[in-house]
Amino acid sequence: MAFPSLESAVQARPGFQLLPAIDLLGGRCVRLWQGDYSAATTYATDPVAVARRFLEAGAQWLHVVDLDAARDGASANADAVRAVVLEAARAGAKVEIGGGIRHHAQLEAWLALGVSRCVIGTRARDVAWMAEAVRRFGPETVVAGLDGRGGKLAVRGWLEQTDLSIPDLARQLAEVGVRWALVTDVERDGTLSGANLGLARAVQDAGLCAIASGGVHTLDDLVAARDAGLAGAVIGRALYDGTVDLAAAIRTLMGPNDGARGGTGGC
């Protein structure tokens, strides 16, 4: 399959960000069903080849998830992530990574490797920890992973469900300088049933730049996220199953008329 060069791809305005996902489990590219590790589908065994395909389609960001680290707190995918980061750097693109980042030293190590943003999930409920991360590394490098069910936060690879309101936590995080949030409705993740734009919008209204994740199925889902004024969207299974063509999505979402649609994407 031929892909357009990065130079010929339509460039995004600073607003809406489209992030194709590479979820790693044991070095393989997989997708989970509603965060269930026992319901993993393997889509590829070479993460770099997947990254290259997304980059050649015009992706300017890659969203990488270390599922082993999210579950166990220890990465089994460091080499794969390093290779993806290098591939993205060669294309002039950026990488954000999430999964198991629970210490400032881990965040610092990923940034030193060339990762641009780190998604903090379990630790995001520790507002003081997040404030210190922003102080040390800057607001553009830290993303609060606000994932949950029924508007309540889920942590530790989504295996532990809390009673903490996601919009309430978003408001607290915004007050201490956190800028970005990745918002996932776990009950929609991997289901191709559409992202929970209401939850993502509530997080953005609380003061964070919200990137919607989980459930994207069609180009219409992405357009809806952009037109809701969100900062971006992550797309995973729809790319692997072929229900969304990445290059076409980039042309549609980030074309010359994108800035006139009234959204606040990118905050």
Backbone hydrogen bonds in HBPLUS format (Angstrom, degrees):
<---DONOR---> <-ACCEPTOR-->    atom                        ^
c    i                          cat <-CA-CA->   ^        H-A-AA   ^      H-
h    n   atom  resd res      DA  || num        DHA   H-A  angle D-A-AA Bond
n    s   type  num  typ     dist DA aas  dist angle  dist       angle   num
A0008-SER N   A0005-SER O   3.09 MM   3  5.30 130.0  2.35  99.4 111.9     1
A0009-ALA N   A0006-LEU O   3.22 MM   3  5.18 144.6  2.36  95.8 106.0     2
A0017-GLN N   A0231-ALA O   2.93 MM 214  6.32 142.9  2.06 129.3 140.4     3
A0233-ALA N   A0017-GLN O   2.88 MM 216  6.43 147.5  1.98 163.0 171.6     4
A0019-LEU N   A0233-ALA O   2.93 MM 214  6.23 168.6  1.95 158.4 161.0     5
A0235-ILE N   A0019-LEU O   3.04 MM 216  6.21 155.5  2.10 135.1 139.6     6
A0063-HIS N   A0020-PRO O   2.92 MM  43  5.88 176.6  1.92 154.1 153.4     7
A0021-ALA N   A0235-ILE O   2.90 MM 214  5.88 150.1  1.99 150.3 149.8     8
A0022-ILE N   A0063-HIS O   2.77 MM  41  6.12 154.0  1.84 156.6 159.1     9
A0065-VAL N   A0022-ILE O   3.00 MM  43  6.33 158.5  2.05 141.9 144.8    10
A0030-VAL N   A0023-ASP O   2.88 MM   7  5.59 160.3  1.92 151.8 158.4    11
A0024-LEU N   A0065-VAL O   2.79 MM  41  5.98 177.5  1.79 174.1 173.5    12
A0067-LEU N   A0024-LEU O   2.90 MM  43  5.72 143.9  2.03 151.3 163.0    13
A0025-LEU N   A0028-ARG O   2.98 MM   3  5.36 154.5  2.05 146.0 154.2    14
A0028-ARG N   A0025-LEU O   3.15 MM   3  5.36 166.1  2.17 110.9 114.3    15
A0029-CYS N   A0044-ALA O   2.84 MM  15  5.05 160.8  1.88 147.4 152.4    16
A0043-TYR N   A0029-CYS O   2.80 MM  14  5.64 166.6  1.82 155.9 160.6    17
A0044-ALA N   A0029-CYS O   3.36 MM  15  5.05 154.6  2.43 136.5 135.9    18
A0031-ARG N   A0041-THR O   2.96 MM  10  5.34 138.8  2.13 137.9 150.7    19
A0041-THR N   A0031-ARG O   2.87 MM  10  5.34 161.9  1.90 151.8 157.2    20
A0036-ASP N   A0033-TRP O   3.00 MM   3  5.47 160.8  2.04 116.0 122.2    21
A0034-GLN N   A0189-ASP O   2.86 MM 155  4.87 160.9  1.89 152.2 152.4    22
A0039-ALA N   A0036-ASP O   2.98 MM   3  5.34 158.4  2.03 110.0 116.9    23
A0050-VAL N   A0046-ASP O   3.27 MM   4  6.65 154.5  2.34 150.0 157.2    24
A0051-ALA N   A0047-PRO O   2.87 MM   4  6.13 162.8  1.90 151.1 156.0    25
A0052-ARG N   A0048-VAL O   2.83 MM   4  6.05 160.5  1.87 150.9 156.1    26
A0053-ARG N   A0049-ALA O   3.05 MM   4  6.27 152.7  2.13 141.8 148.6    27
A0054-PHE N   A0050-VAL O   3.08 MM   4  6.42 159.3  2.13 153.6 158.5    28
A0055-LEU N   A0051-ALA O   2.90 MM   4  6.13 161.3  1.94 154.9 160.6    29
A0056-GLU N   A0052-ARG O   2.88 MM   4  6.00 157.7  1.93 150.0 155.6    30
A0057-ALA N   A0053-ARG O   3.19 MM   4  6.34 132.0  2.43 134.7 146.4    31
A0057-ALA N   A0054-PHE O   3.15 MM   3  5.13 132.7  2.39  93.5 106.5    32
A0059-ALA N   A0054-PHE O   3.15 MM   5  5.68 164.2  2.17 145.4 142.2    33
A0058-GLY N   A0055-LEU O   2.96 MM   3  5.15 155.5  2.03 104.2 112.0    34
A0094-LYS N   A0060-GLN O   2.93 MM  34  6.16 165.5  1.95 139.0 142.1    35
A0062-LEU N   A0094-LYS O   2.86 MM  32  6.37 133.2  2.08 144.5 159.2    36
A0096-GLU N   A0062-LEU O   2.94 MM  34  6.33 164.4  1.97 171.6 176.2    37
A0064-VAL N   A0096-GLU O   2.89 MM  32  6.16 176.5  1.89 165.7 165.0    38
A0098-GLY N   A0064-VAL O   2.92 MM  34  6.43 144.6  2.05 152.0 163.4    39
A0066-ASP N   A0098-GLY O   2.83 MM  32  6.22 166.3  1.85 163.3 164.4    40
A0070-ALA N   A0066-ASP O   3.01 MM   4  6.28 152.4  2.08 148.3 157.0    41
A0071-ARG N   A0067-LEU O   3.08 MM   4  6.21 151.2  2.16 143.4 149.3    42
A0072-ASP N   A0068-ASP O   2.82 MM   4  5.89 170.0  1.83 155.5 159.1    43
A0073-GLY N   A0069-ALA O   2.66 MM   4  4.39 141.3  1.81 121.5 129.7    44
A0081-VAL N   A0077-ASN O   2.93 MM   4  6.16 163.3  1.95 162.2 167.1    45
A0082-ARG N   A0078-ALA O   2.92 MM   4  6.09 163.7  1.95 150.5 155.2    46
A0083-ALA N   A0079-ASP O   3.05 MM   4  6.27 156.1  2.11 146.2 152.0    47
A0084-VAL N   A0080-ALA O   3.03 MM   4  6.29 153.9  2.10 147.5 154.4    48
A0085-VAL N   A0081-VAL O   2.90 MM   4  6.16 161.9  1.93 157.9 162.6    49
A0086-LEU N   A0082-ARG O   3.07 MM   4  6.31 157.8  2.12 147.5 153.0    50
A0087-GLU N   A0083-ALA O   3.00 MM   4  6.22 155.1  2.07 144.0 150.9    51
A0088-ALA N   A0084-VAL O   2.91 MM   4  6.16 159.5  1.95 153.2 158.3    52
A0089-ALA N   A0085-VAL O   2.92 MM   4  6.13 157.5  1.97 147.6 154.1    53
A0090-ARG N   A0086-LEU O   3.06 MM   4  6.30 151.6  2.15 145.8 152.3    54
A0091-ALA N   A0088-ALA O   2.98 MM   3  5.14 130.6  2.23  99.8 113.5    55
A0093-ALA N   A0088-ALA O   2.90 MM   5  4.95 162.9  1.93 147.3 142.4    56
A0092-GLY N   A0089-ALA O   3.08 MM   3  4.94 158.0  2.13 100.5 107.4    57
A0116-SER N   A0095-VAL O   2.85 MM  21  5.65 151.7  1.93 156.3 165.9    58
A0097-ILE N   A0117-ARG O   2.97 MM  20  6.50 151.0  2.06 152.3 156.6    59
A0119-VAL N   A0097-ILE O   2.72 MM  22  5.90 167.4  1.74 146.7 150.6    60
A0106-GLN N   A0103-HIS O   3.01 MM   3  5.42 130.1  2.27 107.5 119.7    61
A0107-LEU N   A0103-HIS O   3.31 MM   4  6.73 159.0  2.36 151.9 157.2    62
A0108-GLU N   A0104-HIS O   2.89 MM   4  6.12 163.1  1.91 153.4 158.2    63
A0109-ALA N   A0105-ALA O   2.96 MM   4  6.11 149.2  2.06 139.7 147.7    64
A0110-TRP N   A0106-GLN O   3.08 MM   4  6.38 160.5  2.11 153.5 157.1    65
A0111-LEU N   A0107-LEU O   3.07 MM   4  6.33 164.5  2.10 153.4 157.7    66
A0112-ALA N   A0108-GLU O   2.93 MM   4  6.10 152.3  2.00 144.9 152.8    67
A0113-LEU N   A0109-ALA O   3.09 MM   4  6.31 134.9  2.30 138.1 149.6    68
A0113-LEU N   A0110-TRP O   3.08 MM   3  5.04 129.0  2.35  94.1 108.0    69
A0115-VAL N   A0110-TRP O   3.14 MM   5  5.57 157.2  2.19 152.0 144.9    70
A0114-GLY N   A0111-LEU O   3.07 MM   3  5.21 147.3  2.18 101.1 111.0    71
A0118-CYS N   A0141-THR O   2.80 MM  23  6.04 160.4  1.84 149.5 151.1    72
A0143-VAL N   A0118-CYS O   2.87 MM  25  5.86 156.2  1.93 157.5 151.4    73
A0120-ILE N   A0143-VAL O   2.69 MM  23  5.97 167.8  1.70 178.0 177.1    74
A0145-GLY N   A0120-ILE O   2.67 MM  25  5.22 172.0  1.68 134.7 133.4    75
A0124-ALA N   A0121-GLY O   2.96 MM   3  5.23 150.5  2.04 109.4 118.9    76
A0126-ASP N   A0123-ARG O   2.92 MM   3  5.41 159.3  1.96 116.3 123.3    77
A0129-TRP N   A0126-ASP O   3.07 MM   3  5.33 118.7  2.46 102.8 117.5    78
A0130-MET N   A0126-ASP O   3.05 MM   4  6.39 157.2  2.11 154.5 161.3    79
A0131-ALA N   A0127-VAL O   2.88 MM   4  6.12 154.1  1.95 147.8 155.2    80
A0132-GLU N   A0128-ALA O   3.05 MM   4  6.28 153.4  2.12 144.5 150.7    81
A0133-ALA N   A0129-TRP O   3.00 MM   4  6.28 149.8  2.09 143.5 152.2    82
A0134-VAL N   A0130-MET O   2.98 MM   4  6.27 159.8  2.02 153.0 157.1    83
A0135-ARG N   A0131-ALA O   2.99 MM   4  6.20 156.8  2.04 143.7 150.6    84
A0136-ARG N   A0132-GLU O   2.91 MM   4  6.08 156.4  1.97 149.2 154.8    85
A0137-PHE N   A0133-ALA O   2.87 MM   4  5.86 163.1  1.90 152.6 157.3    86
A0138-GLY N   A0134-VAL O   2.81 MM   4  4.67 144.4  1.94 127.0 133.5    87
A0141-THR N   A0138-GLY O   3.31 MM   3  5.84 166.5  2.33 115.6 119.7    88
A0144-ALA N   A0180-TRP O   2.98 MM  36  6.23 172.5  1.99 137.6 135.2    89
A0182-LEU N   A0144-ALA O   2.86 MM  38  6.13 157.6  1.91 145.7 151.4    90
A0146-LEU N   A0182-LEU O   2.81 MM  36  5.91 141.1  1.96 151.1 163.9    91
A0184-THR N   A0146-LEU O   3.32 MM  38  6.55 149.9  2.42 122.5 130.2    92
A0154-ALA N   A0147-ASP O   2.62 MM   7  5.64 159.8  1.66 147.7 144.9    93
A0148-GLY N   A0184-THR O   3.02 MM  36  6.53 155.1  2.09 167.2 175.2    94
A0186-VAL N   A0148-GLY O   2.89 MM  38  5.48 153.5  1.96 145.4 152.3    95
A0149-ARG N   A0152-LYS O   2.97 MM   3  5.44 133.2  2.20 153.0 157.0    96
A0152-LYS N   A0149-ARG O   3.03 MM   3  5.44 163.6  2.05 115.5 120.9    97
A0166-ILE N   A0151-GLY O   2.96 MM  15  5.72 173.7  1.96 156.7 155.6    98
A0153-LEU N   A0164-LEU O   2.89 MM  11  5.52 159.7  1.93 155.0 159.8    99
A0162-THR N   A0153-LEU O   2.84 MM   9  5.47 160.8  1.87 164.5 169.7   100
A0155-VAL N   A0160-GLU O   2.76 MM   5  5.21 161.7  1.79 156.5 160.3   101
A0160-GLU N   A0155-VAL O   3.01 MM   5  5.21 167.7  2.03 157.6 153.8   102
A0159-LEU N   A0156-ARG O   3.20 MM   3  5.65 162.9  2.23 109.0 114.0   103
A0169-LEU N   A0165-SER O   3.01 MM   4  6.24 159.9  2.05 150.2 155.7   104
A0170-ALA N   A0166-ILE O   2.90 MM   4  6.11 158.0  1.95 153.6 160.2   105
A0171-ARG N   A0167-PRO O   3.05 MM   4  6.30 151.8  2.13 145.3 151.5   106
A0172-GLN N   A0168-ASP O   3.20 MM   4  6.55 156.0  2.26 146.7 152.6   107
A0173-LEU N   A0169-LEU O   2.93 MM   4  6.19 158.5  1.97 155.2 161.4   108
A0174-ALA N   A0170-ALA O   2.93 MM   4  6.12 158.0  1.98 150.3 155.9   109
A0175-GLU N   A0171-ARG O   3.19 MM   4  6.37 147.5  2.30 140.8 148.8   110
A0176-VAL N   A0173-LEU O   3.11 MM   3  5.38 143.9  2.24 103.7 113.6   111
A0178-VAL N   A0173-LEU O   3.12 MM   5  5.43 154.6  2.18 150.5 142.9   112
A0177-GLY N   A0174-ALA O   3.20 MM   3  5.28 166.5  2.22 107.7 109.9   113
A0209-CYS N   A0179-ARG O   2.76 MM  30  6.02 173.2  1.77 160.5 162.6   114
A0181-ALA N   A0209-CYS O   2.93 MM  28  5.92 148.8  2.03 157.4 148.1   115
A0211-ILE N   A0181-ALA O   2.84 MM  30  6.15 153.5  1.91 156.2 165.2   116
A0183-VAL N   A0211-ILE O   2.85 MM  28  5.99 170.7  1.86 160.7 163.5   117
A0213-SER N   A0183-VAL O   2.89 MM  30  5.79 136.1  2.09 167.7 156.1   118
A0188-ARG N   A0185-ASP O   2.86 MM   3  5.51 159.9  1.90 120.0 126.9   119
A0189-ASP N   A0185-ASP O   3.20 MM   4  6.41 128.5  2.48 143.4 157.0   120
A0189-ASP N   A0186-VAL O   3.19 MM   3  5.08 139.7  2.37  95.6 106.9   121
A0191-THR N   A0188-ARG O   3.03 MM   3  5.35 163.0  2.06 133.5 132.8   122
A0194-GLY N   A0215-GLY O   2.45 MM  21  4.32 148.1  1.55 135.1 129.5   123
A0197-LEU N   A0195-ALA O   3.08 MM   2  5.67 120.5  2.45 107.4  91.2   124
A0200-ALA N   A0196-ASN O   3.21 MM   4  6.53 165.7  2.23 149.0 153.1   125
A0201-ARG N   A0197-LEU O   2.81 MM   4  5.88 157.2  1.86 145.9 152.4   126
A0202-ALA N   A0198-GLY O   2.99 MM   4  6.17 147.6  2.09 140.6 149.3   127
A0203-VAL N   A0199-LEU O   3.06 MM   4  6.39 149.9  2.15 147.7 155.3   128
A0204-GLN N   A0200-ALA O   3.00 MM   4  6.33 155.2  2.06 146.6 153.7   129
A0205-ASP N   A0201-ARG O   2.79 MM   4  6.01 156.8  1.84 149.3 156.1   130
A0206-ALA N   A0202-ALA O   3.06 MM   4  6.21 127.3  2.35 131.2 144.2   131
A0206-ALA N   A0203-VAL O   3.11 MM   3  5.02 132.9  2.34  91.7 105.0   132
A0208-LEU N   A0203-VAL O   3.47 MM   5  6.17 169.4  2.48 142.2 141.0   133
A0207-GLY N   A0204-GLN O   2.95 MM   3  5.26 159.1  1.99 108.2 115.1   134
A0231-ALA N   A0210-ALA O   2.90 MM  21  5.38 140.0  2.06 146.0 153.2   135
A0212-ALA N   A0232-GLY O   2.99 MM  20  6.32 151.3  2.08 142.8 134.0   136
A0234-VAL N   A0212-ALA O   2.81 MM  22  6.27 153.6  1.88 163.2 171.2   137
A0221-ASP N   A0218-THR O   3.08 MM   3  5.33 130.0  2.34 100.6 112.6   138
A0222-LEU N   A0219-LEU O   3.04 MM   3  5.17 119.5  2.42  98.9 113.6   139
A0223-VAL N   A0219-LEU O   2.93 MM   4  6.26 162.2  1.96 157.7 162.9   140
A0224-ALA N   A0220-ASP O   2.89 MM   4  6.03 154.9  1.95 145.9 152.8   141
A0225-ALA N   A0221-ASP O   3.12 MM   4  6.38 148.0  2.22 137.9 145.8   142
A0226-ARG N   A0222-LEU O   2.98 MM   4  6.32 161.6  2.01 153.3 157.8   143
A0227-ASP N   A0223-VAL O   2.81 MM   4  5.99 167.1  1.82 154.3 158.3   144
A0228-ALA N   A0224-ALA O   2.89 MM   4  5.96 124.8  2.20 136.0 149.1   145
A0230-LEU N   A0225-ALA O   3.30 MM   5  5.87 155.6  2.37 169.2 163.2   146
A0229-GLY N   A0226-ARG O   2.90 MM   3  5.38 156.7  1.96 112.8 119.1   147
A0239-LEU N   A0236-GLY O   2.92 MM   3  5.68 141.9  2.07 123.1 132.1   148
A0241-ASP N   A0237-ARG O   2.77 MM   4  5.95 156.5  1.82 161.4 168.0   149
A0242-GLY N   A0238-ALA O   3.03 MM   4  5.80 119.9  2.40 123.9 136.9   150
A0243-THR N   A0238-ALA O   2.91 MM   5  5.09 130.6  2.16 144.4 154.7   151
A0244-VAL N   A0238-ALA O   3.34 MM   6  5.61 144.8  2.47 130.5 124.7   152
A0249-ALA N   A0245-ASP O   2.90 MM   4  6.11 153.3  1.97 152.6 161.3   153
A0250-ILE N   A0246-LEU O   2.91 MM   4  6.19 157.7  1.96 156.7 162.0   154
A0251-ARG N   A0247-ALA O   3.11 MM   4  6.39 159.3  2.15 146.0 151.2   155
A0252-THR N   A0248-ALA O   2.99 MM   4  6.22 154.7  2.05 146.9 153.7   156
A0253-LEU N   A0249-ALA O   2.82 MM   4  5.89 173.6  1.82 158.9 160.8   157
A0254-MET N   A0250-ILE O   2.99 MM   4  5.59 154.4  2.06 143.1 149.2   158
A0258-ASP N   A0255-GLY O   3.09 MM   3  5.54 166.1  2.11 119.6 123.2   159
A0260-ALA N   A0257-ASN O   3.10 MM   3  5.59 158.9  2.14 114.5 121.1   160
A0261-ARG N   A0258-ASP O   3.36 MM   3  5.86 160.1  2.40 122.8 121.7   161
A0267-CYS N   A0264-THR O   2.82 MM   3  5.40 147.9  1.92 147.0 151.7   162
